[in-house]
Amino acid sequence: MSKQIRPALVLLVLLTIATGLAYPFAVTGLAQLAFPDQANGSLIVRNGAVVGSELIGQWFESDRYFHPRPSATTAADLNDPTKTVAAPYNAVASAGSNLGPTSKVLVDRVAADVAAYSTAAASIPADLVTTSGSGLDPDISPAAAERQVARVAQARKLPDERVRGLVRAATEGRLFGIIGEPRVNVLQLNLALDAASS
């Protein structure tokens, strides 16, 4: 029996070292060498302080800032741990809401978001009223940013065209000209807006 157990234990130890220690350390080391910014979370630093990440959205509510798309992430209710409460852009709870098109909660939330952006002038970009699959999407479409220009310009007392220029400067195109859609990183745009307003 020891003839069978000993090789199994040796193999278990070797595979644990190889796959549980050596491989993760090698991948982490290579990532740090080849892509240090991305490996450390693509953090954005201003005046020596981390203000966010390029990869994880942040919630902005003030009219002085561009708003991200809604987030479906939640956290435990501090008053009743058996319940959850909305916690926009909570990276610990990255997930969609799992609410389907027949969900009254979803329909009511989208209707409220549509009402908040409604004017007779134009349609509302879908990403202003729908959540992303992860609930953490840091980007909005250029159309969603354009939709907010007048509100932000008025709150900042800046000309619309100046704010629109910041949106154009913050718009990233498709990867290699063909992959994905044009997008605007909300945190980067809001940081540029703060710099332009000071």
TIDO-646698 format. One record per atom (N, C-alpha, C): chain; z, y negated, x. Coordinates in Angstrom, 1 decimal, decimal comma. Last residue first. Layout:
# residues N
['A'; [Z; Y; X]] ...
***
This chain:
# residues 198
['A'; [-13,3; -74,8; -10,0]] ['A'; [-12,3; -75,4; -9,2]] ['A'; [-12,8; -76,5; -8,4]] ['A'; [-15,4; -73,5; -11,2]] ['A'; [-14,6; -74,5; -12,0]] ['A'; [-13,6; -75,2; -11,2]] ['A'; [-16,4; -71,7; -9,5]] ['A'; [-17,2; -72,8; -9,9]] ['A'; [-16,5; -73,9; -10,6]] ['A'; [-14,3; -69,9; -9,3]] ['A'; [-14,7; -70,7; -8,1]] ['A'; [-15,5; -71,9; -8,5]] ['A'; [-14,3; -68,9; -11,9]] ['A'; [-13,2; -69,6; -11,4]] ['A'; [-13,5; -70,4; -10,2]] ['A'; [-16,9; -67,7; -11,8]] ['A'; [-16,6; -68,7; -12,8]] ['A'; [-15,4; -69,6; -12,3]] ['A'; [-16,5; -65,7; -10,0]] ['A'; [-17,4; -66,7; -9,6]] ['A'; [-17,2; -67,9; -10,6]] ['A'; [-14,7; -64,2; -11,5]] ['A'; [-14,2; -64,8; -10,2]] ['A'; [-15,2; -65,9; -9,8]] ['A'; [-16,3; -63,4; -13,6]] ['A'; [-15,2; -64,3; -13,9]] ['A'; [-14,6; -64,9; -12,6]] ['A'; [-18,1; -61,8; -12,2]] ['A'; [-18,6; -63,0; -12,8]] ['A'; [-17,5; -63,9; -13,1]] ['A'; [-16,4; -59,7; -11,3]] ['A'; [-17,1; -60,5; -10,3]] ['A'; [-17,6; -61,9; -10,9]] ['A'; [-15,6; -58,7; -13,8]] ['A'; [-14,6; -59,3; -12,9]] ['A'; [-15,3; -60,2; -11,9]] ['A'; [-18,1; -57,8; -14,9]] ['A'; [-17,4; -58,9; -15,6]] ['A'; [-16,3; -59,5; -14,6]] ['A'; [-21,2; -57,3; -13,6]] ['A'; [-19,8; -56,9; -13,4]] ['A'; [-18,9; -58,1; -13,9]] ['A'; [-24,0; -56,6; -15,5]] ['A'; [-23,2; -57,7; -15,0]] ['A'; [-21,8; -57,2; -14,8]] ['A'; [-27,2; -55,0; -15,2]] ['A'; [-25,8; -55,1; -15,6]] ['A'; [-25,1; -56,2; -14,9]] ['A'; [-30,1; -53,1; -16,1]] ['A'; [-29,5; -54,3; -15,5]] ['A'; [-28,1; -54,5; -16,0]] ['A'; [-29,8; -49,5; -16,0]] ['A'; [-30,1; -50,8; -16,7]] ['A'; [-29,6; -51,9; -15,9]] ['A'; [-31,1; -46,7; -14,2]] ['A'; [-30,1; -47,4; -14,9]] ['A'; [-30,7; -48,7; -15,6]] ['A'; [-33,7; -46,8; -11,8]] ['A'; [-32,5; -46,1; -12,3]] ['A'; [-31,5; -47,0; -12,9]] ['A'; [-35,7; -48,5; -10,7]] ['A'; [-36,0; -47,6; -11,8]] ['A'; [-34,8; -46,9; -12,5]] ['A'; [-35,0; -50,1; -8,5]] ['A'; [-35,9; -50,6; -9,5]] ['A'; [-36,2; -49,7; -10,7]] ['A'; [-32,9; -49,0; -7,2]] ['A'; [-34,3; -48,7; -6,7]] ['A'; [-35,4; -49,2; -7,7]] ['A'; [-31,1; -49,6; -10,0]] ['A'; [-31,0; -49,0; -8,7]] ['A'; [-32,4; -48,6; -8,3]] ['A'; [-31,8; -52,7; -11,7]] ['A'; [-31,8; -51,3; -11,7]] ['A'; [-31,8; -50,8; -10,2]] ['A'; [-29,8; -55,6; -10,8]] ['A'; [-30,9; -54,9; -11,4]] ['A'; [-30,8; -53,4; -11,3]] ['A'; [-27,0; -57,6; -11,7]] ['A'; [-27,6; -56,6; -10,8]] ['A'; [-28,7; -55,8; -11,5]] ['A'; [-26,0; -60,9; -12,1]] ['A'; [-26,8; -59,8; -12,7]] ['A'; [-27,4; -58,9; -11,6]] ['A'; [-25,0; -63,1; -11,1]] ['A'; [-24,1; -61,9; -11,1]] ['A'; [-24,8; -60,7; -11,6]] ['A'; [-26,9; -65,1; -11,5]] ['A'; [-26,6; -64,7; -10,1]] ['A'; [-25,7; -63,4; -10,0]] ['A'; [-26,9; -65,2; -14,3]] ['A'; [-28,1; -64,7; -13,6]] ['A'; [-27,8; -64,3; -12,2]] ['A'; [-24,3; -66,3; -14,6]] ['A'; [-24,6; -65,0; -15,2]] ['A'; [-25,9; -64,4; -14,4]] ['A'; [-24,6; -68,7; -13,4]] ['A'; [-23,7; -67,8; -12,8]] ['A'; [-23,9; -66,4; -13,3]] ['A'; [-26,5; -69,9; -15,2]] ['A'; [-26,9; -69,6; -13,8]] ['A'; [-25,9; -68,6; -13,1]] ['A'; [-24,8; -70,2; -17,4]] ['A'; [-26,0; -69,2; -17,5]] ['A'; [-26,5; -68,9; -16,1]] ['A'; [-23,2; -72,2; -16,5]] ['A'; [-22,6; -70,9; -16,7]] ['A'; [-23,7; -69,8; -16,8]] ['A'; [-25,2; -74,2; -16,3]] ['A'; [-24,4; -73,9; -15,1]] ['A'; [-23,8; -72,5; -15,3]] ['A'; [-26,0; -74,4; -19,0]] ['A'; [-27,0; -73,9; -18,0]] ['A'; [-26,3; -73,5; -16,7]] ['A'; [-23,8; -75,4; -20,3]] ['A'; [-24,2; -74,1; -20,6]] ['A'; [-25,1; -73,5; -19,5]] ['A'; [-21,5; -77,3; -18,3]] ['A'; [-22,8; -77,2; -19,0]] ['A'; [-23,2; -75,7; -19,2]] ['A'; [-18,0; -76,9; -19,1]] ['A'; [-19,1; -76,8; -18,1]] ['A'; [-20,4; -76,8; -18,9]] ['A'; [-15,5; -76,5; -20,3]] ['A'; [-16,1; -77,8; -20,3]] ['A'; [-17,2; -77,9; -19,1]] ['A'; [-14,5; -74,0; -20,8]] ['A'; [-14,4; -74,6; -19,4]] ['A'; [-14,9; -76,0; -19,2]] ['A'; [-15,2; -73,7; -23,4]] ['A'; [-13,8; -73,6; -23,0]] ['A'; [-13,5; -74,2; -21,6]] ['A'; [-18,0; -73,9; -23,3]] ['A'; [-17,2; -74,9; -24,1]] ['A'; [-15,7; -74,8; -23,6]] ['A'; [-18,6; -71,7; -21,6]] ['A'; [-19,0; -73,1; -21,2]] ['A'; [-18,1; -74,1; -22,0]] ['A'; [-17,7; -69,6; -23,3]] ['A'; [-17,1; -69,8; -22,0]] ['A'; [-17,4; -71,3; -21,5]] ['A'; [-19,5; -69,9; -25,5]] ['A'; [-18,0; -69,9; -25,7]] ['A'; [-17,3; -70,3; -24,4]] ['A'; [-22,0; -69,7; -24,3]] ['A'; [-21,6; -70,9; -25,0]] ['A'; [-20,1; -71,0; -25,2]] ['A'; [-22,0; -67,0; -23,2]] ['A'; [-22,2; -68,2; -22,4]] ['A'; [-21,6; -69,5; -23,1]] ['A'; [-22,0; -64,7; -24,6]] ['A'; [-20,7; -65,3; -24,4]] ['A'; [-20,8; -66,7; -23,7]] ['A'; [-24,6; -63,7; -24,6]] ['A'; [-24,0; -64,0; -25,9]] ['A'; [-22,7; -64,7; -25,8]] ['A'; [-24,9; -63,2; -21,9]] ['A'; [-25,6; -64,3; -22,5]] ['A'; [-25,0; -64,7; -23,8]] ['A'; [-23,5; -60,7; -21,8]] ['A'; [-23,0; -61,9; -21,1]] ['A'; [-23,6; -63,2; -21,6]] ['A'; [-25,2; -59,1; -23,3]] ['A'; [-23,8; -59,3; -23,7]] ['A'; [-23,2; -60,5; -23,0]] ['A'; [-27,5; -59,3; -21,8]] ['A'; [-27,5; -59,8; -23,2]] ['A'; [-26,1; -60,0; -23,7]] ['A'; [-26,7; -57,9; -19,5]] ['A'; [-27,0; -59,3; -19,4]] ['A'; [-27,1; -60,0; -20,8]] ['A'; [-24,0; -55,7; -20,3]] ['A'; [-25,4; -56,0; -20,2]] ['A'; [-25,6; -57,5; -20,1]] ['A'; [-21,1; -55,2; -18,2]] ['A'; [-21,7; -55,4; -19,5]] ['A'; [-23,2; -55,7; -19,3]] ['A'; [-18,8; -53,1; -16,3]] ['A'; [-20,1; -53,9; -16,5]] ['A'; [-20,4; -54,1; -18,0]] ['A'; [-16,8; -51,4; -16,0]] ['A'; [-16,6; -52,7; -15,5]] ['A'; [-17,8; -53,7; -15,8]] ['A'; [-15,4; -49,0; -18,1]] ['A'; [-16,7; -49,6; -17,7]] ['A'; [-16,5; -51,0; -17,2]] ['A'; [-13,4; -47,4; -19,1]] ['A'; [-13,1; -48,2; -18,0]] ['A'; [-14,3; -49,0; -17,4]] ['A'; [-14,0; -45,5; -21,0]] ['A'; [-13,1; -46,6; -21,4]] ['A'; [-12,8; -47,5; -20,3]] ['A'; [-15,8; -43,5; -20,6]] ['A'; [-14,6; -43,5; -19,8]] ['A'; [-13,5; -44,5; -20,3]] ['A'; [-17,8; -44,2; -22,4]] ['A'; [-17,3; -42,9; -22,4]] ['A'; [-16,0; -42,8; -21,7]] ['A'; [-17,1; -47,5; -23,8]] ['A'; [-17,9; -46,6; -22,9]] ['A'; [-17,2; -45,2; -23,0]] ['A'; [-17,2; -48,9; -27,2]] ['A'; [-16,5; -48,5; -25,9]] ['A'; [-17,4; -47,6; -25,1]] ['A'; [-18,8; -51,6; -28,7]] ['A'; [-18,6; -50,2; -28,6]] ['A'; [-18,0; -49,9; -27,2]] ['A'; [-19,3; -54,3; -28,7]] ['A'; [-18,5; -53,8; -29,8]] ['A'; [-18,3; -52,3; -29,8]] ['A'; [-20,9; -55,0; -26,7]] ['A'; [-19,8; -55,9; -27,0]] ['A'; [-18,8; -55,3; -28,0]] ['A'; [-23,0; -53,2; -26,6]] ['A'; [-21,9; -53,0; -25,6]] ['A'; [-20,7; -54,0; -25,8]] ['A'; [-24,8; -54,1; -28,4]] ['A'; [-24,0; -53,0; -28,8]] ['A'; [-22,8; -52,8; -27,8]] ['A'; [-25,2; -57,6; -29,0]] ['A'; [-25,4; -56,4; -28,2]] ['A'; [-24,4; -55,3; -28,4]] ['A'; [-25,9; -58,8; -32,2]] ['A'; [-24,8; -58,6; -31,2]] ['A'; [-25,2; -57,4; -30,4]] ['A'; [-28,5; -61,1; -33,1]] ['A'; [-27,8; -59,8; -33,2]] ['A'; [-26,8; -59,7; -32,1]] ['A'; [-28,1; -64,6; -33,9]] ['A'; [-28,7; -63,5; -33,2]] ['A'; [-27,9; -62,2; -33,4]] ['A'; [-27,2; -66,7; -35,8]] ['A'; [-28,3; -66,8; -34,9]] ['A'; [-28,9; -65,5; -34,4]] ['A'; [-25,0; -66,7; -37,3]] ['A'; [-26,2; -66,4; -38,0]] ['A'; [-27,4; -66,3; -37,1]] ['A'; [-22,5; -64,8; -35,5]] ['A'; [-23,1; -66,1; -35,9]] ['A'; [-24,4; -65,7; -36,6]] ['A'; [-19,8; -62,8; -34,5]] ['A'; [-20,9; -63,1; -35,4]] ['A'; [-21,2; -64,6; -35,5]] ['A'; [-17,8; -61,9; -33,0]] ['A'; [-19,0; -62,4; -32,3]] ['A'; [-20,0; -62,9; -33,2]] ['A'; [-15,9; -61,0; -34,8]] ['A'; [-15,5; -62,0; -33,8]] ['A'; [-16,7; -62,6; -33,1]] ['A'; [-17,4; -59,2; -36,3]] ['A'; [-17,0; -60,4; -36,9]] ['A'; [-16,6; -61,5; -35,9]] ['A'; [-17,5; -57,1; -34,4]] ['A'; [-18,7; -57,8; -34,8]] ['A'; [-18,4; -59,1; -35,5]] ['A'; [-14,8; -56,4; -34,3]] ['A'; [-15,4; -56,9; -33,1]] ['A'; [-16,7; -57,7; -33,5]] ['A'; [-14,4; -55,5; -36,9]] ['A'; [-13,6; -56,7; -36,5]] ['A'; [-14,3; -57,3; -35,2]] ['A'; [-16,2; -53,3; -36,9]] ['A'; [-16,4; -54,4; -37,9]] ['A'; [-15,6; -55,7; -37,4]] ['A'; [-14,9; -51,7; -35,0]] ['A'; [-16,2; -52,3; -34,7]] ['A'; [-16,5; -53,4; -35,6]] ['A'; [-12,5; -51,1; -36,4]] ['A'; [-12,5; -51,8; -35,1]] ['A'; [-13,8; -52,5; -34,8]] ['A'; [-13,5; -49,8; -38,7]] ['A'; [-12,7; -51,1; -38,9]] ['A'; [-12,7; -51,9; -37,6]] ['A'; [-14,7; -47,6; -37,5]] ['A'; [-15,5; -48,5; -38,3]] ['A'; [-14,8; -49,8; -38,5]] ['A'; [-12,4; -46,3; -36,4]] ['A'; [-13,5; -46,8; -35,5]] ['A'; [-14,4; -47,8; -36,3]] ['A'; [-10,8; -45,8; -38,7]] ['A'; [-10,3; -46,6; -37,6]] ['A'; [-11,4; -47,2; -36,7]] ['A'; [-12,5; -44,1; -40,1]] ['A'; [-12,2; -45,4; -40,6]] ['A'; [-11,6; -46,4; -39,6]] ['A'; [-15,0; -42,1; -38,9]] ['A'; [-13,7; -42,5; -38,7]] ['A'; [-13,4; -44,0; -39,2]] ['A'; [-17,6; -41,3; -38,8]] ['A'; [-17,0; -41,3; -40,2]] ['A'; [-15,5; -41,8; -40,1]] ['A'; [-18,4; -41,3; -36,2]] ['A'; [-19,0; -42,3; -37,0]] ['A'; [-18,3; -42,4; -38,4]] ['A'; [-15,3; -40,4; -34,4]] ['A'; [-16,7; -40,2; -34,8]] ['A'; [-17,1; -41,3; -35,8]] ['A'; [-13,3; -40,8; -31,6]] ['A'; [-13,5; -41,2; -33,0]] ['A'; [-15,0; -41,1; -33,3]] ['A'; [-12,8; -40,3; -28,9]] ['A'; [-13,1; -39,1; -29,8]] ['A'; [-13,2; -39,5; -31,2]] ['A'; [-12,5; -42,4; -27,1]] ['A'; [-11,6; -42,3; -28,2]] ['A'; [-11,7; -41,0; -29,0]] ['A'; [-12,8; -41,4; -23,6]] ['A'; [-13,3; -42,0; -24,8]] ['A'; [-12,3; -41,8; -26,0]] ['A'; [-10,7; -42,1; -20,8]] ['A'; [-11,3; -41,2; -21,8]] ['A'; [-11,9; -42,0; -22,9]] ['A'; [-8,1; -42,5; -18,6]] ['A'; [-9,6; -42,6; -18,8]] ['A'; [-10,1; -41,6; -19,7]] ['A'; [-5,4; -43,2; -18,1]] ['A'; [-5,8; -42,5; -19,3]] ['A'; [-7,3; -42,6; -19,6]] ['A'; [-5,2; -44,6; -15,8]] ['A'; [-4,5; -43,3; -15,8]] ['A'; [-5,0; -42,5; -17,0]] ['A'; [-6,5; -47,0; -16,3]] ['A'; [-7,2; -46,0; -15,5]] ['A'; [-6,5; -44,6; -15,5]] ['A'; [-6,7; -48,8; -19,0]] ['A'; [-5,7; -48,0; -18,4]] ['A'; [-6,3; -46,9; -17,6]] ['A'; [-8,3; -50,5; -20,5]] ['A'; [-8,6; -50,3; -19,1]] ['A'; [-7,5; -49,7; -18,4]] ['A'; [-5,9; -51,3; -23,0]] ['A'; [-7,2; -51,4; -22,5]] ['A'; [-7,3; -51,3; -21,0]] ['A'; [-4,1; -49,5; -24,7]] ['A'; [-3,8; -50,0; -23,4]] ['A'; [-5,2; -50,2; -22,7]] ['A'; [-2,7; -48,8; -27,9]] ['A'; [-3,8; -49,3; -27,1]] ['A'; [-3,4; -49,9; -25,8]] ['A'; [-0,3; -46,1; -27,9]] ['A'; [-0,7; -47,5; -28,3]] ['A'; [-1,9; -47,9; -27,4]] ['A'; [1,0; -43,1; -29,3]] ['A'; [0,2; -43,8; -28,3]] ['A'; [-0,1; -45,2; -28,8]] ['A'; [4,0; -41,2; -29,7]] ['A'; [2,9; -41,9; -30,2]] ['A'; [2,2; -42,6; -29,1]] ['A'; [6,2; -40,1; -28,7]] ['A'; [5,3; -39,1; -29,3]] ['A'; [4,1; -39,8; -29,9]] ['A'; [7,8; -42,2; -27,7]] ['A'; [6,9; -41,4; -26,7]] ['A'; [6,0; -40,4; -27,4]] ['A'; [8,4; -45,1; -28,9]] ['A'; [8,3; -43,7; -29,5]] ['A'; [7,3; -42,9; -28,6]] ['A'; [8,5; -47,3; -27,3]] ['A'; [9,5; -47,2; -28,4]] ['A'; [9,5; -45,7; -29,0]] ['A'; [6,3; -47,1; -25,7]] ['A'; [7,6; -47,1; -25,1]] ['A'; [8,7; -46,9; -26,1]] ['A'; [3,7; -44,9; -26,3]] ['A'; [4,4; -46,0; -26,9]] ['A'; [5,8; -46,0; -26,3]] ['A'; [1,4; -44,2; -23,6]] ['A'; [2,5; -43,8; -24,5]] ['A'; [3,3; -45,0; -25,0]] ['A'; [-1,9; -45,6; -24,0]] ['A'; [-0,7; -45,2; -23,2]] ['A'; [0,4; -44,8; -24,1]] ['A'; [-5,5; -45,5; -23,9]] ['A'; [-4,2; -45,7; -24,6]] ['A'; [-3,1; -45,3; -23,6]] ['A'; [-8,9; -46,7; -24,0]] ['A'; [-7,8; -46,1; -23,4]] ['A'; [-6,5; -46,4; -24,0]] ['A'; [-11,2; -47,9; -25,0]] ['A'; [-10,5; -46,9; -25,9]] ['A'; [-9,3; -46,3; -25,2]] ['A'; [-12,3; -51,2; -24,7]] ['A'; [-11,8; -50,0; -24,1]] ['A'; [-11,0; -49,2; -25,0]] ['A'; [-15,2; -53,3; -25,2]] ['A'; [-13,9; -52,7; -25,6]] ['A'; [-13,6; -51,5; -24,9]] ['A'; [-16,6; -55,0; -22,3]] ['A'; [-16,8; -54,2; -23,6]] ['A'; [-15,4; -53,6; -24,0]] ['A'; [-15,1; -58,1; -21,4]] ['A'; [-15,7; -56,8; -21,1]] ['A'; [-16,0; -56,1; -22,4]] ['A'; [-15,7; -61,6; -21,6]] ['A'; [-15,0; -60,5; -22,1]] ['A'; [-15,8; -59,2; -21,7]] ['A'; [-15,4; -64,4; -19,5]] ['A'; [-16,3; -63,4; -20,1]] ['A'; [-15,5; -62,2; -20,5]] ['A'; [-12,9; -66,9; -20,1]] ['A'; [-13,5; -65,8; -19,4]] ['A'; [-14,5; -65,0; -20,2]] ['A'; [-11,8; -68,7; -21,8]] ['A'; [-12,3; -69,2; -20,6]] ['A'; [-13,0; -68,2; -19,7]] ['A'; [-10,7; -67,4; -23,9]] ['A'; [-12,1; -67,9; -24,1]] ['A'; [-12,7; -68,4; -22,8]] ['A'; [-8,8; -64,5; -22,8]] ['A'; [-9,0; -66,0; -22,9]] ['A'; [-10,5; -66,3; -23,1]] ['A'; [-8,9; -61,8; -22,2]] ['A'; [-8,8; -62,3; -23,6]] ['A'; [-9,1; -63,7; -23,8]] ['A'; [-9,9; -59,2; -20,3]] ['A'; [-9,8; -60,6; -20,3]] ['A'; [-9,9; -61,1; -21,8]] ['A'; [-9,2; -56,2; -18,6]] ['A'; [-9,2; -56,9; -19,9]] ['A'; [-9,0; -58,4; -19,8]] ['A'; [-11,4; -54,7; -16,3]] ['A'; [-10,1; -55,4; -16,6]] ['A'; [-10,3; -56,1; -18,0]] ['A'; [-12,9; -51,7; -15,1]] ['A'; [-12,9; -52,9; -15,8]] ['A'; [-11,5; -53,5; -15,9]] ['A'; [-13,6; -50,4; -11,9]] ['A'; [-12,7; -50,3; -13,1]] ['A'; [-12,6; -51,6; -13,8]] ['A'; [-15,1; -51,0; -9,7]] ['A'; [-15,4; -49,8; -10,5]] ['A'; [-14,6; -49,6; -11,8]] ['A'; [-14,3; -53,1; -8,3]] ['A'; [-15,6; -53,2; -8,8]] ['A'; [-15,9; -52,1; -9,8]] ['A'; [-10,9; -54,0; -9,0]] ['A'; [-11,9; -53,1; -8,4]] ['A'; [-13,2; -53,3; -9,0]] ['A'; [-8,6; -56,7; -8,2]] ['A'; [-9,2; -55,6; -9,1]] ['A'; [-10,1; -54,7; -8,3]] ['A'; [-7,3; -58,3; -6,4]] ['A'; [-7,4; -58,8; -7,8]] ['A'; [-8,0; -57,7; -8,8]] ['A'; [-5,2; -58,2; -3,7]] ['A'; [-6,2; -57,4; -4,5]] ['A'; [-6,1; -57,9; -5,9]] ['A'; [-5,0; -61,0; -1,6]] ['A'; [-4,4; -60,2; -2,6]] ['A'; [-5,5; -59,4; -3,4]] ['A'; [-6,2; -62,8; 0,2]] ['A'; [-5,3; -61,7; 0,7]] ['A'; [-4,7; -60,8; -0,3]] ['A'; [-8,0; -64,2; -1,4]] ['A'; [-6,8; -64,9; -0,7]] ['A'; [-5,7; -63,9; -0,3]] ['A'; [-9,0; -61,4; -2,9]] ['A'; [-9,2; -62,8; -2,9]] ['A'; [-7,9; -63,4; -2,4]] ['A'; [-10,7; -58,3; -3,0]] ['A'; [-9,6; -59,1; -2,4]] ['A'; [-9,9; -60,6; -2,4]] ['A'; [-11,5; -55,5; -4,7]] ['A'; [-11,9; -56,9; -4,6]] ['A'; [-10,6; -57,7; -4,1]] ['A'; [-12,2; -52,1; -3,8]] ['A'; [-11,2; -53,2; -4,2]] ['A'; [-11,8; -54,6; -3,9]] ['A'; [-13,3; -49,5; -3,8]] ['A'; [-14,1; -50,7; -4,0]] ['A'; [-13,3; -51,9; -4,5]] ['A'; [-11,6; -47,4; -3,1]] ['A'; [-11,6; -47,9; -4,5]] ['A'; [-12,4; -49,1; -4,8]] ['A'; [-11,9; -46,3; -0,6]] ['A'; [-10,7; -46,9; -0,9]] ['A'; [-10,6; -47,6; -2,3]] ['A'; [-14,5; -45,4; -0,6]] ['A'; [-13,5; -44,4; -0,5]] ['A'; [-12,1; -45,0; -0,8]] ['A'; [-15,9; -47,9; -0,6]] ['A'; [-16,0; -47,0; -1,8]] ['A'; [-14,8; -46,0; -1,8]] ['A'; [-15,3; -48,7; 2,1]] ['A'; [-15,0; -49,6; 0,9]] ['A'; [-14,9; -48,7; -0,4]] ['A'; [-16,2; -46,6; 3,8]] ['A'; [-14,8; -47,0; 3,7]] ['A'; [-14,4; -47,8; 2,4]] ['A'; [-18,3; -44,4; 4,1]] ['A'; [-18,2; -45,4; 3,0]] ['A'; [-16,7; -45,9; 2,8]] ['A'; [-18,0; -43,0; 6,6]] ['A'; [-19,3; -43,4; 6,1]] ['A'; [-19,2; -44,5; 5,0]] ['A'; [-15,2; -42,7; 7,1]] ['A'; [-16,1; -43,1; 8,1]] ['A'; [-17,4; -43,7; 7,5]] ['A'; [-14,1; -41,9; 4,6]] ['A'; [-13,6; -43,1; 5,3]] ['A'; [-14,5; -43,6; 6,3]] ['A'; [-15,7; -39,6; 4,2]] ['A'; [-15,8; -40,7; 3,3]] ['A'; [-15,3; -42,0; 3,9]] ['A'; [-14,7; -38,0; 6,3]] ['A'; [-16,1; -38,4; 6,3]] ['A'; [-16,3; -39,6; 5,4]] ['A'; [-12,0; -37,7; 5,4]] ['A'; [-12,3; -38,3; 6,7]] ['A'; [-13,8; -38,8; 6,8]] ['A'; [-12,4; -36,3; 3,0]] ['A'; [-11,7; -37,7; 3,0]] ['A'; [-12,1; -38,4; 4,3]] ['A'; [-13,6; -34,0; 4,0]] ['A'; [-14,3; -34,8; 3,1]] ['A'; [-13,7; -36,3; 3,0]] ['A'; [-11,4; -33,0; 5,6]] ['A'; [-12,8; -33,3; 6,2]] ['A'; [-13,6; -34,2; 5,3]] ['A'; [-9,3; -32,7; 3,8]] ['A'; [-9,2; -33,6; 4,9]] ['A'; [-10,5; -34,0; 5,5]] ['A'; [-10,5; -30,7; 2,0]] ['A'; [-10,2; -32,1; 1,5]] ['A'; [-10,0; -33,1; 2,6]] ['A'; [-10,9; -28,6; 4,1]] ['A'; [-12,0; -29,2; 3,3]] ['A'; [-11,6; -30,6; 2,8]] ['A'; [-8,1; -28,0; 5,0]] ['A'; [-9,2; -28,4; 5,9]] ['A'; [-10,4; -29,2; 5,1]] ['A'; [-6,6; -27,5; 2,5]] ['A'; [-6,3; -28,5; 3,5]] ['A'; [-7,5; -29,0; 4,3]] ['A'; [-7,8; -25,8; 0,7]] ['A'; [-6,7; -26,7; 0,2]] ['A'; [-6,4; -27,7; 1,2]] ['A'; [-9,7; -24,2; 2,0]] ['A'; [-10,1; -25,0; 0,8]] ['A'; [-9,0; -26,0; 0,3]] ['A'; [-8,3; -23,3; 4,3]] ['A'; [-9,6; -23,8; 4,4]] ['A'; [-10,0; -24,7; 3,2]] ['A'; [-5,7; -22,6; 3,4]] ['A'; [-5,8; -23,6; 4,5]] ['A'; [-7,2; -24,2; 4,5]] ['A'; [-6,5; -20,7; 1,5]] ['A'; [-5,7; -21,9; 1,1]] ['A'; [-5,8; -23,0; 2,1]] ['A'; [-7,8; -18,9; 3,0]] ['A'; [-8,6; -19,6; 2,0]] ['A'; [-7,8; -20,8; 1,6]] ['A'; [-5,6; -17,9; 4,6]] ['A'; [-6,8; -18,5; 5,2]] ['A'; [-7,6; -19,4; 4,2]] ['A'; [-3,9; -16,9; 2,6]] ['A'; [-3,4; -18,0; 3,4]] ['A'; [-4,6; -18,7; 4,1]] ['A'; [-5,5; -14,9; 1,4]] ['A'; [-5,0; -16,0; 0,6]] ['A'; [-4,6; -17,1; 1,5]] ['A'; [-5,9; -13,2; 3,7]] ['A'; [-7,1; -13,9; 3,1]] ['A'; [-6,6; -15,1; 2,2]] ['A'; [-3,3; -12,3; 4,0]] ['A'; [-3,9; -13,1; 5,1]] ['A'; [-5,1; -13,9; 4,5]] ['A'; [-3,0; -11,0; 1,5]] ['A'; [-2,1; -12,2; 1,9]] ['A'; [-2,7; -13,0; 3,0]] ['A'; [-4,9; -9,0; 1,8]] ['A'; [-5,0; -9,9; 0,7]] ['A'; [-4,2; -11,2; 1,0]] ['A'; [-4,0; -7,6; 4,1]] ['A'; [-5,3; -8,3; 4,2]] ['A'; [-5,4; -9,3; 3,0]] ['A'; [-1,4; -6,7; 2,9]] ['A'; [-1,5; -7,5; 4,1]] ['A'; [-2,8; -8,2; 4,2]] ['A'; [-2,1; -5,0; 0,8]] ['A'; [-1,4; -6,2; 0,5]] ['A'; [-1,6; -7,2; 1,7]] ['A'; [-3,3; -2,7; 1,9]] ['A'; [-4,0; -3,5; 0,9]] ['A'; [-3,4; -4,9; 0,7]] ['A'; [-1,4; -1,6; 3,6]] ['A'; [-2,8; -1,8; 4,1]] ['A'; [-3,6; -2,7; 3,2]] ['A'; [0,7; -1,2; 2,0]] ['A'; [0,7; -2,4; 2,9]] ['A'; [-0,6; -2,7; 3,5]] ['A'; [0,0; 1,2; 0,8]] ['A'; [0,0; 0,0; 0,0]] ['A'; [0,0; -1,3; 0,9]] 
***
